[in-house]
Amino acid sequence: MSDKTRRLIVVLGDQLDPDSAALEDFDPDTDRIWMAEVVQESTHVWSHKVRIAMFLSAMRHFAGALRAQGRPVDYLALDDHDHETLGDALADALRRFKPSSIRMVKAGDWRVHQALCETADAAGVAIDWAEDRHFIATEYDFNAWADDGRKQLRLEYWYRELRKRTGLLMKDGKPAGGDWNYDEKNRASFDADGPGWLPSPATFEPDDITRSVIALVESRFADHPGTLEHFDWPVTPEQARQALDDFITHRLECFGHYQDAMWTDETWLYHSRLSAALNLKLIDPMTVCRAAEKAWQGGRAPIAAVEGFVRQILGWREFVRGLYWRFMPGWLDENALEADAELPGFFWTGQTDMVCLSQTLKQTLKTGYAHHIQRLMVTGLYALLVGVKPRQVHEWYLAIYVDAVEWVELPNVLGMSQHADGGRMASKPYVASGNYIDRMSNYCKGCRYDPGEATGEAACPFTTLYWDFLDRHEKRFADHPRMALQVKNLRRKPDEERKAIREQARALKSG
């Protein structure tokens, strides 16, 4: 390599795409790849050990693969430098290498993006932004769609646009199977016998690189939540592809039907375990969607299951990414419902006598994982009903989940889960009583609380807090097209019952 660095190729921990546009036209004689592990990325929120280990192991494997291709990589491991932040580490690299320019894909976190831009500006080095080919649509595409005379931005219409553009699950210009959306067929719960035997998802034994990362995390972040005793996540593109093949073969067929179901001591059920690999860009979303489509075409999975899975990737991931960059950084401080409670301490311990929360929180704290209904309708619902400060809820989700990157986590939490944006992302707050959890799980069967009761010693806290939420926000949602019926049901309750609910809710929130 020559003494003169033409381009410093910056690769962040969630940009581990072997086909990244940032690596295009790479000249090993004049270009250098730069990657860095820094403490702040694990401590700006109190990150789960599994999340830290997943990032670091995947990064080290990616750097090794680049070097094997003959590409020079300047890799700063956590114990090899004293820089606290990515900005500080990059500033030092710019002083050392004096590149003519930086080339990189936009960060997945507004905070990191701003910090790196400021560092480059201070050094007088221009950033050449590479297109993020991991995503199916660009920011420009999303903004052009959003600005096309729309009063509201709704997932369903963006999703249909991308179905047409990609041809996924389309036939002769129409949706495969005749419908765009099979939600009604994808809301089943298990019967009294539960899910029965379930094929375990593919797991991956830690190699030397991962074992060294685990030792590092246990040493440097010993007080962080979680355990690394059974770390088995995919950390390379090859492993991610194996995880995809395993899901398509063993669980996709039943995924749609039972995607919202929950069951005691069952962590994975029919879910894919691909979100972390997708969000670190170890696997391409179109690869994932095409594999699911092929399973339907080959008669190995029903259209409802495949459409539900594709919608999560082609729909939700693309939609929330567009919203994130369109509305940041203001989204961080929005609080449309004026929620002001503190996050309950048991979110960090799982020590609660509410079985649904205990199950979901202990599973999350152990594995760094919970599926979307556990997140939305158990932990998220409880925080929403209590009225926890939205930013605290966001920071907990960002810290605790192995697949958490801010562009995807923040809109889902502050928008869909906590309704802090007042309806930008979702047209209504997702509120329900304990009866919803009872219908979708067996959690209530072993709980001392009765989901049908709102007051008294046996009253389910979710049910009490549900009616209290409607009571607090009665005026706000009285004329709401999707909430008015719930408010009418509240108004049918006698004044004395509503007063008793308020008092019981106040005791729950203060206890």
C-alpha positions as CSV (number, residue, x, y, z in Angstrom):
1,M,0.0,0.0,0.0
2,S,1.3,3.5,-0.9
3,D,1.9,6.2,1.8
4,K,-1.0,8.2,0.4
5,T,-4.5,7.1,1.4
6,R,-7.0,8.0,-1.2
7,R,-10.1,7.0,0.6
8,L,-10.8,5.8,4.1
9,I,-13.7,3.4,3.9
10,V,-15.6,3.6,7.1
11,V,-17.6,0.5,8.0
12,L,-19.8,0.6,11.1
13,G,-21.0,-2.3,13.2
14,D,-24.4,-2.5,11.5
15,Q,-23.0,-2.2,8.0
16,L,-21.5,-5.7,7.6
17,D,-22.6,-6.1,4.0
18,P,-20.1,-7.9,1.8
19,D,-21.7,-6.2,-1.3
20,S,-21.8,-2.7,0.2
21,A,-21.5,0.1,-2.3
22,A,-18.9,1.6,0.0
23,L,-16.5,-1.1,-1.0
24,E,-17.1,-0.6,-4.8
25,D,-14.0,0.3,-6.9
26,F,-11.8,-0.5,-3.9
27,D,-8.1,-0.1,-4.7
28,P,-5.9,-2.0,-2.1
29,D,-3.0,0.2,-3.1
30,T,-4.6,3.5,-2.1
31,D,-7.7,2.7,-0.1
32,R,-8.0,1.5,3.5
33,I,-11.0,0.1,5.4
34,W,-11.5,1.5,8.9
35,M,-13.6,-0.2,11.7
36,A,-13.6,0.6,15.4
37,E,-15.1,-0.8,18.6
38,V,-15.7,1.9,21.1
39,V,-17.1,1.9,24.6
40,Q,-19.8,4.5,24.0
41,E,-21.6,2.2,21.6
42,S,-22.2,-0.2,24.5
43,T,-22.8,2.3,27.2
44,H,-24.9,5.2,25.8
45,V,-27.7,2.8,26.7
46,W,-27.1,0.0,29.2
47,S,-26.7,-2.6,26.4
48,H,-27.5,-6.2,26.9
49,K,-24.4,-8.5,26.9
50,V,-25.8,-10.5,24.0
51,R,-26.3,-7.4,21.9
52,I,-22.7,-6.2,22.5
53,A,-21.3,-9.7,21.7
54,M,-23.4,-10.0,18.6
55,F,-22.1,-6.7,17.2
56,L,-18.4,-7.3,18.2
57,S,-18.2,-10.8,17.0
58,A,-19.9,-10.0,13.6
59,M,-17.6,-7.1,13.2
60,R,-14.5,-9.1,13.8
61,H,-15.6,-11.9,11.5
62,F,-16.3,-9.3,8.8
63,A,-12.9,-7.7,9.2
64,G,-11.3,-11.1,8.9
65,A,-13.2,-11.8,5.7
66,L,-12.1,-8.5,4.2
67,R,-8.5,-9.2,5.0
68,A,-8.7,-12.6,3.4
69,Q,-9.7,-10.8,0.2
70,G,-6.5,-8.8,0.4
71,R,-8.1,-5.6,1.5
72,P,-6.2,-3.6,4.1
73,V,-8.3,-3.0,7.3
74,D,-7.4,-0.7,10.2
75,Y,-9.4,-2.4,13.0
76,L,-9.5,-0.9,16.4
77,A,-10.4,-3.6,19.0
78,L,-11.9,-2.4,22.2
79,D,-8.8,-3.1,24.3
80,D,-6.3,-1.6,21.8
81,H,-7.1,2.1,22.2
82,D,-8.5,4.7,24.7
83,H,-11.0,6.4,22.5
84,E,-14.5,6.6,24.1
85,T,-16.5,7.6,21.0
86,L,-16.5,6.8,17.3
87,G,-16.0,10.5,16.6
88,D,-12.8,10.5,18.7
89,A,-11.5,7.3,17.1
90,L,-12.3,8.6,13.6
91,A,-10.6,11.9,14.2
92,D,-7.4,10.0,15.2
93,A,-7.6,7.9,12.0
94,L,-7.9,11.0,9.9
95,R,-4.8,12.4,11.5
96,R,-2.9,9.2,11.0
97,F,-3.9,8.4,7.4
98,K,-4.7,11.9,6.0
99,P,-7.2,10.5,3.4
100,S,-8.4,12.6,0.6
101,S,-12.0,11.6,1.4
102,I,-14.1,9.3,3.5
103,R,-16.5,6.8,1.8
104,M,-19.3,5.2,3.8
105,V,-22.9,4.3,3.9
106,K,-25.1,6.4,6.1
107,A,-25.2,5.3,9.8
108,G,-28.3,3.6,11.2
109,D,-28.3,5.9,14.1
110,W,-28.9,9.7,13.9
111,R,-26.6,10.3,16.8
112,V,-23.7,8.4,15.2
113,H,-24.4,10.0,11.8
114,Q,-24.2,13.5,13.3
115,A,-21.0,12.7,15.3
116,L,-19.1,11.4,12.2
117,C,-20.3,14.3,10.1
118,E,-19.0,16.7,12.7
119,T,-15.7,14.9,12.9
120,A,-15.2,14.9,9.2
121,D,-16.1,18.6,9.0
122,A,-13.7,19.5,11.8
123,A,-10.9,17.7,9.9
124,G,-11.8,19.2,6.6
125,V,-12.3,15.8,5.0
126,A,-15.3,15.3,2.7
127,I,-17.6,12.3,3.0
128,D,-18.6,10.5,-0.2
129,W,-21.9,8.9,0.7
130,A,-22.4,5.5,-0.8
131,E,-25.9,4.3,-1.6
132,D,-27.2,1.8,1.0
133,R,-28.1,-1.1,-1.3
134,H,-29.2,-3.2,1.6
135,F,-32.5,-1.5,1.5
136,I,-35.1,-2.0,-1.2
137,A,-36.0,1.7,-1.4
138,T,-33.9,4.8,-1.0
139,E,-34.7,7.7,1.3
140,Y,-35.4,9.7,-1.8
141,D,-38.0,7.1,-2.9
142,F,-39.7,7.2,0.4
143,N,-39.8,11.0,0.6
144,A,-41.1,11.2,-3.0
145,W,-43.9,8.8,-2.1
146,A,-44.6,10.6,1.2
147,D,-44.8,14.0,-0.4
148,D,-47.2,12.9,-3.1
149,G,-50.2,14.6,-1.7
150,R,-50.6,12.3,1.3
151,K,-52.4,13.4,4.4
152,Q,-51.2,10.4,6.4
153,L,-48.4,8.0,5.9
154,R,-49.6,4.4,6.3
155,L,-47.6,1.2,6.0
156,E,-50.2,-0.6,3.8
157,Y,-49.8,1.8,0.9
158,W,-46.0,1.9,1.0
159,Y,-46.0,-1.8,1.2
160,R,-48.2,-2.2,-1.9
161,E,-45.9,0.2,-3.7
162,L,-42.9,-2.0,-3.0
163,R,-44.7,-5.2,-3.9
164,K,-45.4,-3.7,-7.3
165,R,-41.9,-2.4,-7.7
166,T,-40.2,-5.6,-6.8
167,G,-42.8,-8.1,-8.1
168,L,-42.7,-10.0,-4.8
169,L,-45.8,-12.1,-4.4
170,M,-47.3,-10.5,-7.5
171,K,-48.9,-12.2,-10.6
172,D,-50.0,-10.3,-13.7
173,G,-49.9,-7.0,-11.8
174,K,-52.1,-8.3,-9.0
175,P,-51.3,-9.6,-5.5
176,A,-50.7,-13.4,-5.3
177,G,-53.7,-15.2,-3.9
178,G,-55.9,-12.3,-4.6
179,D,-55.3,-10.2,-1.5
180,W,-52.6,-7.8,-0.4
181,N,-52.9,-8.6,3.3
182,Y,-53.7,-11.8,5.1
183,D,-53.8,-10.4,8.6
184,E,-57.1,-12.0,9.5
185,K,-55.6,-15.5,8.9
186,N,-52.5,-14.7,10.9
187,R,-53.9,-14.0,14.4
188,A,-54.4,-17.5,15.8
189,S,-53.5,-18.6,19.3
190,F,-52.7,-22.1,20.4
191,D,-55.4,-24.3,21.9
192,A,-55.2,-25.7,25.4
193,D,-52.6,-28.2,24.5
194,G,-50.2,-25.5,23.4
195,P,-47.8,-25.5,20.5
196,G,-46.7,-29.1,21.0
197,W,-43.4,-30.2,19.7
198,L,-41.5,-27.4,18.0
199,P,-38.4,-27.6,15.8
200,S,-35.6,-25.7,17.5
201,P,-34.0,-22.9,15.4
202,A,-30.5,-23.4,14.0
203,T,-27.9,-22.5,16.5
204,F,-24.2,-21.7,16.0
205,E,-21.4,-22.8,18.3
206,P,-19.1,-19.9,19.2
207,D,-15.7,-20.2,17.4
208,D,-12.4,-18.7,18.7
209,I,-13.3,-15.2,17.6
210,T,-16.7,-15.3,19.3
211,R,-15.3,-16.9,22.4
212,S,-12.7,-14.1,22.7
213,V,-15.5,-11.6,22.4
214,I,-17.6,-13.3,25.0
215,A,-14.6,-13.1,27.4
216,L,-14.1,-9.5,26.6
217,V,-17.8,-8.6,27.2
218,E,-17.9,-10.5,30.5
219,S,-14.8,-8.6,31.6
220,R,-15.5,-5.1,30.4
221,F,-19.3,-5.1,30.8
222,A,-19.8,-7.4,33.7
223,D,-22.6,-5.3,35.2
224,H,-24.7,-5.1,32.0
225,P,-27.9,-7.2,31.8
226,G,-28.0,-10.6,30.2
227,T,-26.0,-13.8,30.1
228,L,-23.6,-15.1,27.4
229,E,-23.7,-18.6,28.7
230,H,-25.7,-19.9,25.7
231,F,-24.7,-17.4,23.0
232,D,-25.5,-19.1,19.6
233,W,-26.5,-16.3,17.2
234,P,-25.4,-16.2,13.5
235,V,-22.4,-13.8,13.2
236,T,-21.4,-14.3,9.6
237,P,-23.2,-14.1,6.2
238,E,-22.8,-17.9,5.9
239,Q,-24.4,-18.6,9.2
240,A,-27.2,-16.1,8.5
241,R,-28.0,-18.0,5.3
242,Q,-28.1,-21.2,7.2
243,A,-30.5,-19.6,9.7
244,L,-32.7,-18.5,6.8
245,D,-32.7,-22.0,5.2
246,D,-33.6,-23.5,8.6
247,F,-36.5,-21.2,9.1
248,I,-37.9,-21.7,5.6
249,T,-37.6,-25.5,6.0
250,H,-39.0,-25.9,9.5
251,R,-41.1,-22.9,10.7
252,L,-42.3,-20.7,7.9
253,E,-45.3,-22.9,7.1
254,C,-46.8,-22.1,10.5
255,F,-45.3,-18.7,11.1
256,G,-48.2,-16.7,9.8
257,H,-50.9,-18.5,11.6
258,Y,-49.2,-18.3,15.0
259,Q,-47.0,-15.2,14.6
260,D,-49.0,-13.4,17.3
261,A,-49.2,-16.3,19.7
262,M,-47.4,-16.6,23.0
263,W,-46.8,-19.6,25.3
264,T,-45.1,-20.1,28.7
265,D,-41.4,-20.9,28.5
266,E,-41.4,-21.0,24.7
267,T,-39.0,-18.3,23.4
268,W,-38.8,-18.9,19.6
269,L,-42.0,-20.6,18.6
270,Y,-42.3,-20.3,14.8
271,H,-40.3,-17.1,14.5
272,S,-37.2,-16.7,12.3
273,R,-34.4,-15.3,14.5
274,L,-33.3,-13.4,11.4
275,S,-33.9,-9.8,12.6
276,A,-30.4,-9.3,14.1
277,A,-28.6,-10.7,11.1
278,L,-30.8,-8.5,8.8
279,N,-30.1,-5.4,10.9
280,L,-26.4,-6.0,10.9
281,K,-26.6,-6.5,7.1
282,L,-25.3,-10.1,7.3
283,I,-28.0,-11.1,4.9
284,D,-29.9,-9.2,2.2
285,P,-33.6,-8.6,2.7
286,M,-34.5,-9.4,-0.9
287,T,-32.7,-12.8,-0.5
288,V,-34.9,-13.5,2.5
289,C,-38.1,-12.4,0.8
290,R,-37.3,-14.3,-2.4
291,A,-36.6,-17.5,-0.3
292,A,-40.0,-17.2,1.4
293,E,-41.7,-16.5,-2.0
294,K,-40.0,-19.6,-3.5
295,A,-41.3,-21.7,-0.6
296,W,-44.9,-20.6,-1.5
297,Q,-44.3,-21.2,-5.2
298,G,-43.1,-24.7,-4.4
299,G,-46.1,-25.5,-2.2
300,R,-44.0,-25.6,1.0
301,A,-45.8,-22.7,2.8
302,P,-49.2,-21.1,2.5
303,I,-49.7,-17.7,1.0
304,A,-50.9,-16.2,4.3
305,A,-47.7,-17.3,6.1
306,V,-45.4,-16.0,3.4
307,E,-47.2,-12.7,2.9
308,G,-47.2,-12.1,6.7
309,F,-43.4,-12.7,6.7
310,V,-42.7,-10.7,3.6
311,R,-44.7,-7.7,5.0
312,Q,-42.5,-7.6,8.1
313,I,-39.4,-7.1,5.9
314,L,-40.6,-5.5,2.7
315,G,-43.2,-3.5,4.6
316,W,-42.3,-2.6,8.2
317,R,-38.5,-2.4,7.8
318,E,-38.7,-0.2,4.8
319,F,-41.5,1.9,6.2
320,V,-39.9,2.6,9.6
321,R,-36.5,3.4,8.0
322,G,-38.2,6.0,5.8
323,L,-40.0,7.5,8.7
324,Y,-36.9,7.6,10.9
325,W,-34.8,9.7,8.6
326,R,-37.7,11.9,7.6
327,F,-38.6,12.9,11.2
328,M,-35.4,12.7,13.2
329,P,-34.1,14.1,15.5
330,G,-37.4,15.7,16.7
331,W,-39.0,12.3,17.2
332,L,-36.8,11.6,20.2
333,D,-38.5,14.3,22.3
334,E,-42.2,13.8,21.2
335,N,-44.6,12.9,23.9
336,A,-48.1,13.4,22.5
337,L,-49.8,11.6,25.4
338,E,-47.9,13.6,28.0
339,A,-46.6,10.5,29.7
340,D,-44.5,11.3,32.8
341,A,-44.0,8.1,34.8
342,E,-40.7,6.4,35.4
343,L,-39.9,3.0,33.8
344,P,-40.7,0.4,36.4
345,G,-37.5,-1.1,38.0
346,F,-38.7,-4.6,37.3
347,F,-38.1,-4.1,33.6
348,W,-34.5,-4.7,34.5
349,T,-35.1,-7.7,36.7
350,G,-38.3,-9.5,35.6
351,Q,-39.3,-9.7,39.2
352,T,-43.1,-9.2,39.1
353,D,-46.1,-11.4,39.9
354,M,-47.7,-10.6,36.6
355,V,-46.9,-13.8,34.7
356,C,-47.1,-12.3,31.2
357,L,-44.5,-9.6,32.1
358,S,-42.4,-12.0,34.2
359,Q,-42.2,-14.5,31.3
360,T,-41.5,-11.8,28.7
361,L,-39.0,-9.8,30.7
362,K,-37.0,-12.8,32.0
363,Q,-36.8,-14.3,28.5
364,T,-35.7,-10.9,27.2
365,L,-33.1,-10.4,30.0
366,K,-31.7,-13.9,29.4
367,T,-31.7,-14.0,25.6
368,G,-31.9,-10.4,24.3
369,Y,-35.0,-11.5,22.3
370,A,-38.8,-11.4,22.4
371,H,-41.1,-11.6,19.4
372,H,-43.1,-8.6,18.1
373,I,-46.3,-9.3,20.1
374,Q,-44.4,-9.8,23.3
375,R,-42.8,-6.4,22.7
376,L,-45.9,-4.6,21.5
377,M,-48.6,-6.1,23.6
378,V,-46.9,-7.1,26.8
379,T,-43.9,-4.8,27.7
380,G,-44.9,-2.0,25.4
381,L,-48.5,-2.1,26.3
382,Y,-47.7,-2.0,30.0
383,A,-45.4,1.0,29.6
384,L,-48.1,2.8,27.5
385,L,-50.9,2.1,30.0
386,V,-48.8,3.2,32.9
387,G,-47.7,6.3,31.0
388,V,-43.9,5.9,31.1
389,K,-41.8,8.7,29.6
390,P,-41.5,7.6,26.0
391,R,-37.7,8.3,25.8
392,Q,-37.1,5.9,28.8
393,V,-39.1,3.2,27.0
394,H,-37.1,3.8,23.8
395,E,-33.8,3.6,25.6
396,W,-34.8,0.3,27.3
397,Y,-35.7,-1.3,24.0
398,L,-32.5,0.0,22.3
399,A,-30.4,-1.4,25.2
400,I,-32.1,-4.8,25.7
401,Y,-32.7,-6.4,22.3
402,V,-30.0,-8.1,20.2
403,D,-31.5,-6.7,17.0
404,A,-31.9,-3.1,18.2
405,V,-30.5,-0.5,15.8
406,E,-32.1,2.9,16.3
407,W,-33.5,3.4,12.8
408,V,-35.8,0.4,13.3
409,E,-36.2,0.4,17.0
410,L,-37.2,4.0,17.6
411,P,-40.1,4.3,15.2
412,N,-41.5,1.0,16.4
413,V,-41.3,2.0,20.1
414,L,-42.0,5.8,20.0
415,G,-44.5,5.5,17.2
416,M,-46.3,2.2,17.1
417,S,-45.8,1.1,20.8
418,Q,-46.0,4.3,22.8
419,H,-48.0,6.6,20.4
420,A,-45.6,9.4,21.4
421,D,-45.9,10.9,17.9
422,G,-49.6,11.3,18.1
423,G,-50.4,9.0,15.2
424,R,-47.8,9.7,12.6
425,M,-46.8,6.1,12.3
426,A,-49.9,4.2,13.6
427,S,-53.4,5.6,13.4
428,K,-54.3,4.6,17.0
429,P,-52.6,3.6,20.2
430,Y,-52.4,-0.2,20.6
431,V,-54.2,-0.5,23.9
432,A,-56.0,-3.5,25.2
433,S,-57.0,-5.1,28.5
434,G,-55.6,-8.3,30.0
435,N,-58.2,-10.2,27.9
436,Y,-56.1,-9.8,24.8
437,I,-53.1,-11.4,26.5
438,D,-55.4,-14.2,27.8
439,R,-56.6,-14.8,24.3
440,M,-53.2,-14.9,22.7
441,S,-51.3,-16.9,25.4
442,N,-51.6,-19.2,28.4
443,Y,-49.9,-16.7,30.6
444,C,-53.1,-15.8,32.5
445,K,-53.8,-19.5,33.4
446,G,-50.9,-19.5,35.9
447,C,-51.4,-15.9,37.1
448,R,-53.0,-14.8,40.3
449,Y,-54.8,-11.9,38.5
450,D,-58.1,-12.2,36.6
451,P,-57.9,-10.5,33.2
452,G,-61.7,-10.0,33.3
453,E,-61.5,-7.9,36.5
454,A,-60.6,-4.2,36.7
455,T,-61.0,-3.6,40.4
456,G,-60.5,-5.7,43.6
457,E,-57.7,-7.9,44.8
458,A,-57.8,-10.2,41.8
459,A,-58.0,-7.4,39.2
460,C,-55.5,-7.7,36.4
461,P,-53.2,-4.7,36.3
462,F,-53.4,-4.6,32.5
463,T,-57.2,-4.4,32.7
464,T,-57.2,-1.8,35.4
465,L,-54.7,0.3,33.6
466,Y,-56.5,-0.1,30.2
467,W,-59.7,1.5,31.6
468,D,-57.6,4.1,33.4
469,F,-55.8,5.0,30.1
470,L,-59.2,5.5,28.4
471,D,-60.4,7.5,31.3
472,R,-57.3,9.8,31.2
473,H,-57.5,10.3,27.5
474,E,-61.3,10.2,27.1
475,K,-61.6,13.6,25.3
476,R,-58.6,12.9,23.1
477,F,-60.1,9.7,21.6
478,A,-63.8,10.2,22.0
479,D,-64.2,11.0,18.3
480,H,-61.3,9.0,17.0
481,P,-62.6,6.7,14.2
482,R,-60.7,3.6,15.6
483,M,-61.0,4.4,19.3
484,A,-64.5,5.8,19.7
485,L,-66.1,2.4,20.5
486,Q,-63.6,1.8,23.3
487,V,-64.4,5.2,24.8
488,K,-68.2,4.5,24.5
489,N,-67.6,1.3,26.4
490,L,-65.9,3.3,29.1
491,R,-68.7,5.7,29.3
492,R,-71.2,2.9,30.0
493,K,-69.4,2.3,33.3
494,P,-71.1,3.9,36.4
495,D,-69.2,6.8,37.9
496,E,-68.5,4.8,41.1
497,E,-66.8,2.1,39.0
498,R,-64.7,4.6,37.1
499,K,-63.7,6.2,40.3
500,A,-62.6,2.8,41.8
501,I,-60.6,2.1,38.6
502,R,-58.8,5.4,38.9
503,E,-58.0,4.7,42.5
504,Q,-56.7,1.2,41.8
505,A,-54.7,2.5,38.9
506,R,-53.1,5.2,41.1
507,A,-52.1,2.6,43.6
508,L,-50.6,0.4,40.9
509,K,-48.6,3.3,39.5
510,S,-47.3,4.5,42.8
511,G,-46.5,1.0,44.1
